[in-house]
Amino acid sequence: MSTTSWLLLALTASNPCIDEQLKSGSNDTTLEELRAICQVDESEASTSVEERVLAEDVASEERFVLNAHYNNYILPVSYNNRPNEAGWQYQPESMDNLEVKFQLSVKVPVTPTWFSGKGRVFVAYTNQSWWQAYNKDASAPFRETNHMPELIYFHRPGWEWGNWQVNSLSFAFNHQSNGQSGTQSRSWNRLIGGIAASRGDWAIGAQVWHRLKEDPKEYPDDPRGDDNPDITDYMGHGELLFLHKRENRNLSLRLRGNLNTGKGGAEAGWSFPLMAKLRGFVQVYYGYGESLIDYNVKTERVSIGFEFTPWL
């Protein structure tokens, strides 16, 4: 069978005929013939989020495919106007304002589908790194790397509210750590509930979380105990994500914070197609919590680079 479009793969999850043709149909069947055989109506995927959700359903069944969780990118030009010297451990060399930032985020299903195909459990892993690649005096170290494994249950309720579709409900156990020790160690564990809804090329996601309590440290370098007891003062108890897709260009805005302390962070992104799966990507971050080592330090960052899997 010839290579099909991304949207057609998305529709496979909701069209048993296409599923059967992909498994046992002739290798010579063309895209147009497949549409005619199965009477594909591309309007079935009525929102950009639904297109992605349906496409992931298909990819999840492939042995050699890892689904994207968050977006994946590399930003070779990432300039921070407010570097956190207190979090820099390579003295006496100074920290560069310019570095490389990248994110790798994947997920895989670990259970069959439940509740008539509406629910499934995934494991996910997200790596964010800030690399002082241009800092030759300090031997170009990785300044900070955050690791975030998750166990997530996703459920597609099929609800509608006005012209909005509720695409997914989720519940997750989330651990995030920077993998360091001593006074540089940062970590926390959370239970996270989420919801995603969409209308046409617009999507909104919301998460709320409860931080699991840890015992206090007995002394600063204590390997046990809470590395960052005030982290929710800066990271808050939830976040909002706004997405818009127009002519294969993505706009995103993530907001999180604590209303009681007035501290939080905002991340805006714009991506656009370049060639094949390579996309241009511009990202701006302002506020607290961009990384765990900087959770209580304000960041002002502008980054330019490439995105490989967009939000939508």
N, C-alpha and C positions, 0 to 999 in steps of 0.2 A: 504494500500500500504506500502511495506517495506521502511525503510529509504534509501534514495538515496544518491549518492555521491555529494560532493559540486559542482563538475564540471557539473553534470547532472542538478542540480538545476540552475546553471548558464545558461545552454542551454534552459531552460524552456522559458525564456523571448523571445527567437528568434524562438521558435518552438510551434505554436498554438496547435498542437496535444498533446504535453506534458502538456500544460496548461489545456486542456480539460480533460485529463486523471487524473491529480491531483485533479480537482474539482469534477468529476463525475465517475471516473473509479472504478473498483473493489478494495476493500481493500486487496485482496489476490494477486494482480498483483505484480510480482517480478521485480527487476531492469532490468534483462535481457529481460523479456517479454515486459517491457515498451520500451526498446531500439528497440526491433523488431517491435512493433506496430507502433512506430513513426519514425523508420528509423533514429535514432540519429547518427549524425556524430560528434564526439568530436572535430574534427578539426575546427568546426564552431567558437569556442572561440580560435582564433589564437594567442592571446597575453595574458599575465598574467593580464594586466589591463582590457582587455575585459572580462576575466573570472569574475573578481570582479564586474565590472559594471553590467553584466548580472545577477549575483547572487543577487545583491542588488535590481534589478528590481523585482525579485520574492519575496524577503524578505519584500519589501515595502508594499506588499499587505496583509501580515499577521498581524492580530490585535495585537498580543503579541510580536512582534519583533521590536527592535530598531536597525537600521543600525549603524555600526561604521562610524565615520566621519574621524578623524585622527586615528592613532593607539592608543590602550589602553594598559597601562602597570602600574606596580608597581615596584619600584627599592628600595629595603630595604637597600642596601649599595650604598650610593651616597656621594662621597667625593669631597668637594670643596676646592681647594688649596688656593683660594683668597676670603675668606668670607668678605661680605660687612658689617662691623661693623656700618657704618653710617646708614644703613637701619635696624638696630637691635633695637627694642623698649623695651627690657626686661632687661635693666640695673638695678642693677650693675652686674648681672650674665653675663658671656661671652657667645658668640655664638659658638656652636660646628661646626667643619669642616664636621663631618659626620652626615647625616640626611637621611630621606626617601623622595623620589620624586615619584609622581604618576600622571597619566593623565587619565581622563575619557572624552571621546568624542563620541557623538551620534548625529544622525539626523533622521528626520521623514518627509515624504512628507505631504504637506498641500493643494495640488491641484491635480486634475487628470492630466494625461499626456496631453500635447498639441503638435501641429505640427506633427500629425501622430505618436505619441508616442515618439518623440525625445526630448521633453522638459518637465520640471517639476520644481515646486518651493518646496524647503525644508526649514525647520527651523533646526538649529543645535546649540549645546551647547558643549563647551569644558572647562573642569576644569583642571588646573594644580596646584599642591600643593607641597610645600616644608615644610616638617614636622620635627621639631627637636625632634624626637621620643626618642633619647638617652640622651637628655639634662635634666636630672632629677633636677638639680639645678634651672632651669627656669621652671619647671613643664611641660616639653615636649610640648611647644606651636607649633602651626602651624605658621611658620615664615612668609610665604607668600602664598596667594592663588589668582590665576588669573582666572577670569570668562570671558568667551567669547561667548556670543550669536550671532547668525548670521541668516540672511534671504538670501537665495541663490537660484538663478535660474541656473539650470544645463541644458545644451543642448548637444545632441549627434549629431554632424553634419554628421558623416559618411564619412569624407574626408580621402583621402590617399595621401601621398607625398612620392614618391619612395616606399620603403618598410615599411614606418612608417604609422601608423593609428592615426588620430586625434580623441581621444576617447571622449573628452568633452571640451566644452566652458562653462564658468561660470561668473556670475556677482553677487556680494554680497554687502549687507550692514552689516558691522562688528563693534561691540562695544566690547572693552576690558577694564576691570577695575580690580583693586585689592581689591575693596570693603572697603578701609580704608578711614580715614578722616584726615583733617589737613595737616601737612607737609608730612605724609606718603601716602597721596592719589595719585594714578596714574591712568590715563585713557586716551583713545583716541577713536575716531570714524573714520572709513574708508569706502570708496567705493573701492571694489577690483574686478579686472578682472583677469580671469585665463584661462589657456589652459593646457591640458594634452595629451600627445602623447606616443605611445608605439610601440615597435618592438620586437616580441618574448618575451624574459624574461627581456627586458630593458624597462624602462619608464622614461619620463622626464615631470616634471610639472613646470609651471612658473606662478607667480602672480605679478601683479603690482597694487599699491594702491595709492589713493589720500586721504590724511588726511583732514578731515573736520575741518575748522578753528574754534577756540574758542576764546572768549574774554580773555584778560589777567586778572590775579588776581589783586585786589586792594591792598591786603596785604597778607603775607605768609599763614595765616590760613583761608583765604577767601574760603568758601565752594563753591563759584561759580568761574568760570574762568578756565583757562588752568593749569592743574597740572604739565605738563611736556612739555613746548613749544619747547624744543630742541630734542624731542624724535626721529625725523626723521634723525637727525645728526648721531645717533647710529643705528637705525633700518632701515634706508634707505627708499626706495620707492618700494621695491619688493623683491622677493626671488625666488630661483631655488631649485628644488627637483629632485634628481637623485635616481632611484630605480633599483635594480637588484635582480631577484629571480632565484635561482638555487637549485634544489633538495630540495625544501621547506625551503630553507634558504634565508633570506632577508638581503640585504645590502642597506643602505640608507645614503644619504648625503644632508643636507639642508644648503644653503648658502644665506645670506642676508647682506646688508650693504649699505653704502653711499660712492660712488666713490669720491665725493668732499671732504669729511672729512677723508676718509681712515679708517673709523671705521665700524665694522660689527660683525657678529657671524657665527660660523659653528657648525653644529651638525651632528655627524656620529653615525649610529646604525647598529648592527648586531643581528639578531634573528634566532633561530633555534628550531626545535620541541623537546619537552621533553616527554609529555604524554597527550593524549586527546587533548584539546584545549590550554593546557599550553605550553608556549614556553620560552626558555631562552633568555635573552636580555641583551646586553652590549651597553651602550650609552656613548659618549664622547662629551662634549661641550667646545668650546673655543671662547672667545670674549665677545661682549656686547649683552645685550638684552635677556638673557635667561629668566628672569622674569621682570615684570614691575618695581618692587622696585630696581632691578639691571640694569635697562636699560642703565645707563651711567657708569656702573662699570664693569670692565673686570672679567669674570668668567673662571676658569680652573677646570672642573669637570669631574670625571669618575664615572660611575654608573653601577651597576650589579643587575639584578633582573629578572622579569618575564613579558612577553608580552602575552596578551590575544587575541587581534585581530591585526594581522600584516597589513602593508600597502598593501601587495599582498598575 
